[in-house]
């Protein structure tokens, strides 16, 4: 095992000792022997089984067989979640064959960030994660379940489901993906047309045609953003079936994997004799493995927020310093859009998670001896699921890539360091996705241009006011200001300017997510402007040195000058109402910083004052 990984893990264990002890003691107190519904009164149980058929009622009343809850994020607005409409019936059928019963415990909201990008609704996106966590807890609160199956794929949904699942850590749990859609138009072609549209070279009809050829069917979007990073993380943490994330939706293999997940959850219940609650799978090493996977695959920057929030739901305290230290020793093994041109279907064809996990274990860069839903040890994840005469088998998986242009080896990686880095300086601390940056863009020194919204930057671009070297400071985009929406609208105009040869970069207290690409972007700046962060004191023309290699952002002013300035506070009232935003005002007032996971919940294991 790499010494840095051991050191970081030990630091997390020490740092988390008190909160982890509190969490585990609470989980121990929640455990029951036998089926959970034994604690219910007759009226309670009658309500719980009222809509079931006579066989199912008999099974529940007998108090001898497990009852599994499904928490589903199904809707047919998200292409990734539309296939879930069929899953409850499929799962129930399989569980009955296993002698168990099953009920949909509850549904949780699932918004599509692709639909809400640059729209007012995007300001609800980050907060939907904690709303999903609460919805998960409400669904499971009936206390009639001996295990849970979680149906979710996309951006905030999986983190929210896992936070909720960890609050019911005494229950066994398994996550079931829906799989990606088949590949459509190439990512390179899509990016080209987007940039041409931004320059007025193609029509809106041509842009819509290209976008529709990319996002064209049921299934997860095929670029490697937050949704697909979620699936990678679940495998790295042992919470999903091995190498199952990127099997296409609506296929016989996908259906067989869903049935296998249902079978597996029964095997983990207390009544099976092999009790394996989710709290005993997820530990400090699980989260270190998740960060390592994020670095090795060049995954979404959103997880520098979500992993911190998910970990603290289990009493584990992660920091950005952990991400930074691990990034220095984890090689970048994948070239997936937006860090390359390949999509997740090409990733799977190259060997997918089997190769990534095999390479990391062989190099001593992973905690291999961890618990998973299929048994102890991540070696169990070096497999390839396949159907033989209609029967699911997990064959020996590839340990080396079938296409080294997509997945490399630890011996010859795409980069010696992972895809994320911590930046710090007088403005605070922020994260940057480095995996798609060219060497000539790792150092930018230029005057600041300050914007309070991404729309203001877009308007300046259309007027031709940005044809120069500059660093865009886009502030009041943090969780306290407006819910921290993703600022994808920045990338296309700045990408155009970069292609013209200008030196450009972004500094923001907002998010850029898994679609962050070729423009150097210091994101999640903490403290944010609305919390009095120094980013609120920058003015147009301040010279900034943005140095990725050294991990620093410097404002080239006389000592003390920035601190003496008044904080600039724009009118944020427009972010307080409309499109449901008025319902989230208290969340903005209560939310923690991005560096603490932008969470509404207790982060320490102790009650907040």
C-alpha positions in Angstrom: 0.0 0.0 0.0 1.3 3.4 -0.9 2.5 5.3 2.1 0.7 8.6 1.3 -2.6 6.7 1.0 -1.9 5.0 4.4 -1.1 8.3 6.0 -4.1 10.1 4.6 -6.4 7.2 5.7 -4.9 7.3 9.2 -5.4 11.0 9.4 -9.0 10.6 8.5 -9.5 7.9 11.1 -7.9 10.0 13.8 -9.8 13.2 12.8 -13.1 11.3 12.7 -12.7 9.3 15.9 -15.3 11.1 18.0 -18.0 11.6 15.3 -17.5 8.1 14.0 -17.9 6.6 17.4 -21.1 8.5 17.9 -22.4 7.4 14.5 -21.6 3.7 15.1 -23.1 3.7 18.6 -26.4 5.1 17.1 -26.4 2.4 14.4 -25.8 -0.3 17.0 -28.8 1.0 19.0 -31.0 0.9 15.9 -30.3 -2.8 15.2 -33.0 -5.3 15.7 -33.0 -9.1 15.9 -35.4 -10.9 13.6 -37.5 -8.9 11.2 -37.9 -5.3 11.9 -41.7 -5.3 11.8 -41.8 -7.4 14.9 -41.7 -4.1 16.9 -44.9 -2.9 15.2 -48.4 -3.1 16.8 -51.2 -4.9 15.0 -52.7 -1.7 13.7 -49.3 -0.5 12.4 -48.7 -3.8 10.6 -52.2 -3.9 9.2 -51.7 -0.5 7.6 -48.3 -1.5 6.2 -49.7 -4.6 4.5 -53.1 -3.4 3.5 -52.5 -3.0 -0.3 -50.6 -6.3 -0.6 -52.1 -9.5 -2.0 -53.1 -12.4 0.3 -49.8 -14.3 -0.2 -47.7 -11.2 0.7 -49.9 -10.4 3.7 -49.4 -13.9 4.9 -45.7 -13.6 4.5 -45.5 -10.3 6.4 -47.9 -11.5 9.2 -45.8 -14.6 9.7 -42.8 -12.4 10.8 -40.4 -14.9 9.4 -39.2 -13.5 6.0 -37.4 -10.3 5.1 -39.3 -7.3 3.7 -37.3 -5.1 1.4 -37.9 -1.4 0.8 -37.3 0.3 -2.5 -36.5 4.0 -2.6 -36.8 5.2 -6.1 -35.9 8.4 -7.9 -38.0 7.4 -10.9 -39.5 10.0 -13.2 -39.6 10.2 -17.0 -38.1 13.7 -17.1 -34.6 12.2 -16.6 -33.5 9.9 -19.3 -31.3 8.1 -16.8 -34.2 7.4 -14.5 -37.0 6.7 -17.0 -36.1 3.0 -17.1 -36.8 2.7 -13.4 -40.5 2.6 -14.2 -40.2 -1.2 -14.7 -37.8 -2.0 -11.8 -40.2 -2.3 -8.9 -42.2 -5.0 -10.5 -39.1 -6.8 -11.7 -37.5 -6.6 -8.2 -40.7 -7.7 -6.4 -41.0 -10.8 -8.7 -37.4 -11.8 -8.0 -37.7 -11.2 -4.3 -40.9 -13.4 -4.1 -38.8 -16.2 -5.7 -36.3 -15.7 -3.0 -39.0 -16.0 -0.3 -39.0 -12.2 0.5 -41.5 -9.5 0.1 -40.9 -6.0 -1.2 -42.6 -2.6 -1.1 -41.8 0.8 -2.6 -40.9 2.7 0.5 -41.0 6.1 -1.1 -40.1 8.2 -4.1 -37.6 11.1 -4.0 -37.3 14.1 -6.3 -34.9 13.9 -9.1 -34.3 17.0 -11.2 -32.4 17.0 -14.5 -29.5 19.5 -14.4 -29.3 19.2 -18.2 -32.8 20.7 -18.5 -32.3 23.4 -15.8 -28.8 24.6 -16.8 -28.7 28.4 -16.9 -32.4 28.5 -15.8 -33.8 29.7 -12.4 -34.6 26.1 -11.5 -30.9 25.3 -11.4 -30.7 27.2 -8.1 -32.6 24.4 -6.5 -30.3 21.7 -7.7 -27.7 21.4 -5.0 -30.3 21.7 -2.2 -32.2 18.8 -3.8 -29.4 16.5 -2.5 -30.3 17.1 1.1 -34.0 17.1 0.2 -33.5 13.6 -1.3 -31.7 12.5 1.8 -34.6 13.6 3.9 -37.1 11.9 1.5 -35.1 8.7 1.8 -35.3 8.8 5.6 -39.1 9.5 5.4 -39.6 6.5 3.2 -37.7 4.2 5.4 -39.2 5.6 8.6 -42.0 3.1 8.6 -39.6 0.6 10.1 -41.0 -2.5 8.3 -38.0 -3.1 6.2 -35.1 -5.5 6.6 -33.0 -4.1 3.7 -33.3 -1.4 1.1 -32.7 -1.1 -2.7 -31.9 2.4 -3.9 -32.8 3.4 -7.5 -30.9 6.5 -8.6 -28.2 7.5 -11.0 -27.8 11.3 -11.5 -26.0 14.2 -10.0 -27.5 15.0 -6.6 -29.6 11.9 -6.5 -27.0 9.3 -5.6 -25.3 11.4 -2.9 -28.7 12.2 -1.4 -29.8 8.6 -1.4 -26.5 7.5 0.2 -26.8 10.2 2.9 -30.3 8.9 3.6 -29.2 5.3 3.5 -26.4 6.0 6.0 -28.9 7.5 8.4 -30.5 4.0 8.3 -27.1 2.4 8.5 -28.4 -0.6 10.4 -30.2 -1.8 7.2 -28.4 -3.6 4.4 -28.5 -1.6 1.2 -27.6 -2.0 -2.4 -27.7 0.6 -5.3 -29.0 -0.4 -8.7 -28.2 1.6 -11.8 -30.2 2.0 -15.0 -27.2 2.1 -17.3 -26.2 4.6 -20.1 -27.9 5.2 -23.3 -26.2 4.1 -26.5 -23.6 6.5 -28.0 -25.0 9.2 -30.3 -23.1 12.1 -32.0 -19.5 12.2 -31.0 -18.6 14.5 -28.1 -16.0 16.3 -30.2 -18.7 17.2 -32.8 -21.1 18.3 -30.1 -18.5 20.6 -28.6 -17.6 22.0 -32.0 -21.2 22.9 -32.8 -21.7 24.5 -29.4 -18.8 26.8 -30.0 -19.9 27.7 -33.5 -23.3 28.5 -32.2 -21.8 30.8 -29.5 -20.0 32.6 -32.3 -23.1 32.9 -34.5 -21.8 30.5 -37.1 -24.7 28.0 -36.9 -28.4 28.4 -36.3 -30.4 27.4 -33.2 -32.1 24.7 -35.2 -28.7 23.2 -36.1 -27.6 23.3 -32.4 -30.8 21.6 -31.3 -30.3 18.9 -33.9 -26.8 18.2 -32.6 -27.9 18.2 -28.9 -30.8 15.9 -29.7 -28.4 13.5 -31.5 -26.3 13.4 -28.3 -29.1 13.1 -25.8 -31.3 10.8 -27.8 -32.9 8.0 -25.7 -33.5 6.5 -22.3 -30.3 6.0 -20.2 -27.6 8.0 -18.6 -26.0 10.7 -20.7 -22.8 9.2 -22.0 -20.3 11.9 -21.1 -18.3 11.4 -17.9 -20.0 14.0 -15.7 -21.4 13.7 -12.2 -24.0 11.1 -13.0 -21.4 8.6 -14.4 -18.9 9.6 -11.7 -21.6 8.6 -9.2 -21.7 5.1 -10.7 -17.9 4.8 -10.5 -17.9 5.8 -6.9 -20.6 3.3 -5.9 -18.4 0.5 -7.4 -15.3 1.8 -5.7 -17.2 1.8 -2.4 -18.6 -1.7 -3.0 -22.2 -0.6 -2.9 -23.2 -1.8 -6.5 -22.7 -5.1 -8.3 -19.2 -5.4 -9.9 -18.5 -3.7 -13.2 -22.2 -3.2 -13.7 -22.5 0.5 -13.9 -22.1 1.0 -17.6 -24.1 -1.9 -19.0 -26.6 -0.2 -21.4 -30.2 0.4 -20.3 -33.1 -1.7 -21.6 -30.9 -4.8 -22.3 -31.3 -8.4 -21.2 -28.0 -8.1 -19.3 -29.2 -5.0 -17.5 -32.3 -6.8 -16.4 -30.4 -9.8 -15.2 -28.1 -7.5 -13.1 -31.2 -5.9 -11.5 -32.5 -9.3 -10.6 -29.1 -10.3 -9.2 -29.1 -7.1 -7.0 -32.5 -8.1 -5.6 -31.2 -11.5 -4.8 -28.1 -10.1 -3.1 -30.0 -7.8 -0.8 -31.9 -10.8 0.7 -28.5 -12.5 1.3 -27.4 -9.5 3.4 -30.4 -9.4 5.7 -30.1 -10.4 9.4 -32.6 -13.2 8.9 -30.4 -14.8 6.2 -27.6 -15.4 8.8 -25.2 -13.2 6.9 -26.2 -9.8 8.2 -24.3 -7.0 6.4 -25.7 -3.5 7.2 -24.5 -0.7 5.0 -22.8 0.9 8.0 -20.5 -2.1 8.1 -19.6 -1.7 4.4 -18.9 2.0 4.4 -15.9 3.1 6.4 -13.0 5.5 6.2 -11.2 3.2 3.6 -14.4 3.2 1.5 -14.2 7.0 1.1 -10.5 7.0 0.4 -11.1 4.5 -2.3 -13.9 6.7 -3.7 -11.5 9.7 -3.8 -8.9 7.5 -5.5 -11.4 6.5 -8.1 -12.3 10.1 -8.7 -8.7 11.0 -9.3 -7.9 8.0 -11.4 -10.8 8.5 -13.8 -10.8 12.3 -13.9 -14.3 12.5 -12.4 -16.6 15.3 -11.5 -15.5 18.2 -9.3 -19.0 18.0 -7.7 -17.7 15.2 -5.6 -15.3 17.4 -3.8 -18.5 18.6 -2.2 -20.7 15.5 -2.2 -18.1 13.1 -0.8 -17.5 15.3 2.1 -21.3 15.5 2.9 -21.8 11.7 2.3 -18.8 10.9 4.6 -20.1 13.1 7.4 -23.4 11.3 7.3 -21.3 8.3 8.5 -19.4 10.2 11.0 -16.3 10.5 8.8 -14.6 13.9 8.3 -13.0 14.4 4.9 -11.2 17.6 3.9 -10.0 19.1 0.6 -6.5 18.5 1.9 -7.3 14.8 1.6 -8.3 15.1 -2.0 -5.2 17.2 -2.8 -2.8 14.8 -1.1 -4.3 11.7 -2.8 -4.3 13.5 -6.2 -0.5 13.8 -6.0 0.0 10.0 -5.9 -2.9 8.8 -8.0 -2.2 8.6 -11.8 -4.9 9.6 -14.3 -5.9 6.4 -16.1 -8.9 7.6 -18.2 -9.5 9.9 -21.1 -13.3 10.4 -21.1 -15.2 13.5 -22.3 -14.8 16.3 -21.3 -11.2 15.2 -20.6 -11.0 13.4 -23.9 -13.3 12.4 -26.8 -14.4 8.9 -25.6 -17.7 8.2 -23.8 -18.7 5.7 -21.1 -19.7 3.1 -23.6 -16.1 3.2 -24.9 -14.9 3.0 -21.3 -16.9 -0.2 -20.7 -15.7 -1.7 -24.0 -12.1 -0.9 -22.9 -12.6 -3.0 -19.8 -14.2 -0.3 -17.6 -14.1 -0.6 -13.8 -12.5 -4.0 -14.0 -9.3 -2.5 -15.5 -9.3 0.6 -13.3 -9.6 -1.4 -10.1 -7.1 -4.1 -11.2 -4.5 -1.5 -12.1 -4.9 0.4 -8.9 -4.7 -2.7 -6.7 -1.6 -4.0 -8.6 0.1 -0.6 -8.0 -0.7 -0.6 -4.3 -3.0 2.4 -4.7 -6.3 1.1 -3.3 -7.6 -0.4 -0.1 -8.4 -3.8 -1.5 -9.4 -5.5 1.7 -12.7 -3.8 2.2 -16.3 -5.2 2.6 -18.7 -5.0 -0.4 -22.2 -6.1 -1.2 -20.8 -9.2 -2.8 -18.2 -10.2 -0.2 -14.9 -9.0 1.2 -12.3 -7.6 -1.1 -12.3 -5.4 -4.2 -10.7 -8.2 -6.2 -14.2 -9.4 -6.6 -14.8 -6.4 -8.8 -12.3 -7.4 -11.4 -15.0 -9.2 -13.3 -17.1 -8.8 -16.4 -20.8 -9.6 -16.3 -22.2 -11.6 -19.2 -25.2 -13.8 -20.1 -24.6 -17.4 -21.1 -27.8 -19.1 -22.3 -29.8 -16.4 -20.5 -28.0 -17.0 -17.2 -25.9 -14.2 -15.6 -22.3 -15.0 -15.0 -19.4 -12.9 -13.6 -16.5 -13.9 -15.8 -12.9 -13.1 -15.0 -12.5 -9.4 -16.0 -9.7 -7.8 -17.9 -6.8 -6.4 -15.9 -5.3 -4.5 -18.8 -7.1 -2.1 -21.1 -8.4 -3.2 -24.5 -8.0 0.4 -25.7 -5.2 2.4 -24.1 -6.4 5.6 -25.8 -9.3 5.4 -23.4 -8.0 3.6 -20.3 -4.3 3.5 -19.6 -2.2 1.6 -17.1 -0.5 2.8 -13.9 2.8 2.1 -15.6 2.0 4.5 -18.5 -0.8 6.8 -17.3 -2.1 9.8 -19.1 -0.8 11.9 -16.1 1.2 11.0 -13.0 -1.2 12.9 -10.9 -5.0 12.7 -10.6 -7.5 15.0 -12.2 -8.2 17.4 -9.2 -6.1 19.9 -7.3 -6.5 22.3 -4.4 -5.8 26.0 -5.0 -5.3 28.4 -2.1 -4.3 32.0 -1.5 -5.6 35.3 -0.2 -9.0 34.7 -1.8 -9.5 31.4 0.1 -9.5 27.8 -1.0 -10.9 26.3 -4.2 -10.7 23.2 -6.3 -9.7 22.8 -10.0 -10.2 20.0 -12.5 -6.8 19.6 -14.2 -7.3 16.5 -16.3 -8.4 18.4 -19.4 -5.9 21.3 -19.1 -3.1 21.7 -21.6 0.4 22.7 -20.2 0.2 26.2 -21.7 -2.9 26.9 -19.6 -1.5 25.9 -16.2 -0.3 29.5 -15.5 -2.4 32.5 -16.3 -1.5 36.0 -15.1 -4.0 38.7 -16.2 -6.4 41.4 -15.0 -9.7 40.5 -13.4 -13.0 41.1 -15.0 -15.7 40.9 -12.3 -19.2 39.5 -13.0 -22.1 38.9 -10.6 -23.8 36.4 -12.9 -22.8 34.1 -15.8 -25.4 35.9 -17.9 -23.4 39.2 -17.5 -20.3 37.4 -18.8 -22.2 36.0 -21.8 -23.6 39.4 -22.6 -20.1 40.9 -22.5 -18.9 38.1 -24.9 -21.6 38.8 -27.4 -20.7 42.5 -27.4 -17.1 41.7 -28.2 -15.8 43.1 -24.9 -13.8 40.0 -23.9 -11.4 39.8 -26.8 -8.3 40.0 -24.5 -6.4 38.2 -21.8 -8.4 38.3 -18.5 -9.5 36.2 -15.5 -13.2 36.1 -15.0 -14.3 36.5 -11.4 -17.9 35.2 -11.2 -19.1 35.6 -7.6 -22.2 35.5 -5.5 -22.8 32.0 -6.9 -22.2 30.0 -3.7 -24.7 28.1 -1.7 -25.7 31.0 0.6 -26.1 33.4 -2.4 -28.3 31.4 -4.8 -27.9 27.7 -4.0 -24.7 27.3 -6.0 -25.9 26.5 -9.5 -23.6 25.0 -12.1 -22.2 27.6 -14.4 -22.0 25.7 -17.6 -22.8 28.9 -19.5 -19.3 30.2 -18.9 -17.4 27.4 -20.6 -18.4 27.9 -24.3 -17.6 31.6 -24.6 -14.3 31.2 -22.7 -13.4 28.1 -24.7 -13.9 30.2 -27.9 -11.6 32.9 -26.5 -9.0 30.4 -25.5 -9.1 28.9 -28.9 -8.4 32.4 -30.3 -5.2 32.5 -28.3 -6.2 34.6 -25.4 -5.1 33.7 -21.8 -8.3 33.2 -19.9 -9.3 31.5 -16.6 -12.3 31.5 -14.1 -12.5 32.1 -10.4 -15.9 31.5 -8.9 -17.6 30.5 -5.7 -20.1 28.6 -7.9 -19.9 25.1 -9.4 -18.8 23.9 -12.8 -19.3 20.2 -12.2 -18.4 17.2 -14.4 -18.5 19.2 -17.5 -15.5 21.4 -16.5 -13.1 21.2 -19.4 -10.2 23.0 -21.0 -10.5 26.4 -19.4 -8.6 26.6 -16.0 -11.4 27.1 -13.4 -11.0 27.7 -9.7 -14.4 26.7 -8.4 -16.1 26.3 -5.0 -14.1 29.2 -3.7 -14.5 29.2 0.1 -15.4 31.4 1.9 -18.0 32.4 -0.6 -18.8 36.1 -1.4 -22.1 36.0 0.6 -20.1 34.8 3.7 -17.7 37.7 3.5 -15.1 35.9 1.4 -12.3 38.0 -0.1 -13.6 37.2 -3.6 -16.2 39.9 -2.8 -13.4 42.6 -2.6 -12.0 42.0 -6.1 -12.5 44.9 -8.6 -12.0 45.1 -12.4 -8.4 45.4 -13.3 -6.9 43.7 -10.2 -4.0 41.6 -11.5 -4.3 37.9 -10.6 -1.7 35.2 -10.9 -3.4 31.8 -11.4 -0.8 29.1 -10.9 -2.1 25.5 -11.2 1.3 23.8 -10.8 2.0 25.5 -7.5 -1.6 25.4 -6.4 -1.9 29.1 -5.7 -4.0 32.1 -6.7 -2.4 35.4 -5.9 -3.8 38.9 -6.2 -0.9 41.1 -7.1 -1.7 44.1 -4.8 0.2 45.8 -2.0 0.0 43.9 1.3 -3.2 44.7 3.2 -4.9 46.6 0.3 -7.5 43.9 -0.5 -8.4 43.6 3.2 -9.1 47.4 3.5 -11.6 47.4 0.7 -15.4 47.4 1.3 -17.2 44.2 0.4 -19.3 44.6 -2.8 -22.8 43.3 -2.3 -25.1 43.1 -5.3 -28.9 43.0 -5.1 -29.7 39.3 -4.7 -33.4 39.7 -4.2 -34.2 38.2 -7.6 -32.8 34.9 -6.4 -35.2 34.7 -3.5 -38.5 34.0 -5.3 -40.0 32.4 -8.4 -39.6 28.8 -9.6 -40.0 27.6 -6.1 -36.9 29.4 -4.8 -38.9 31.1 -2.0 -39.3 27.6 -0.5 -35.5 27.3 -0.1 -34.7 30.6 1.6 -34.1 28.9 5.0 -31.7 26.4 3.3 -29.6 29.3 2.0 -29.5 30.7 5.5 -28.5 27.5 7.1 -26.2 25.8 4.6 -22.5 25.2 5.4 -19.7 26.1 3.1 -18.7 24.2 0.0 -15.6 23.0 1.7 -17.7 21.4 4.4 -20.0 19.7 1.9 -22.6 22.5 1.5 -24.8 20.5 3.9 -27.8 21.4 5.9 -27.1 18.6 8.4 -25.2 18.0 11.5 -21.6 17.5 10.4 -20.0 16.4 13.7 -22.3 13.7 15.1 -23.3 16.1 17.8 -26.3 18.4 17.9 -25.9 21.9 16.4 -26.7 24.8 18.6 
